[in-house]
């Protein structure tokens, strides 16, 4: 959970590096909280995923709150593998781009300094 909170503390930090643990624990808790909020919306707020006019209010609020921190931690993770943060735009290609970003986030970051700074020891 500390990495999820760390992403919020560094929400406006798009420089530097984020190690694999920081990124993947953030993704894990993002996913788990999203599942919990999905069931809260269905159980208590009347969200019906089969009805296109129905809205998952807590999910929408959560995704808006986490949008910038998720971009930030992803850019810093790309920096850890010595790639520009602009590579995040590969996500605009539906399947191939997303798979490429996942691949980059799986790679082990270097232990030495790179053009984006020193390795993160979070």
URQUIZI-V241732 format. One record per run of one state. SS is the DSSP state (~ for helix, > for strand, _ for the rest). FROM is the first residue (numbers start at 0). TO is the last residue. If there is no record, write none. Layout:
# URQUIZI-V241732
ss=(SS SS)
from=(FROM FROM)
to=(TO TO)
This chain:
# URQUIZI-V241732
ss=(_ ~ _ ~ _ ~ _ ~ _ ~ _ > _ > _)
from=(0 1 9 19 44 56 80 84 92 95 106 113 114 116 117)
to=(0 8 18 43 55 79 83 91 94 105 112 113 115 116 121)
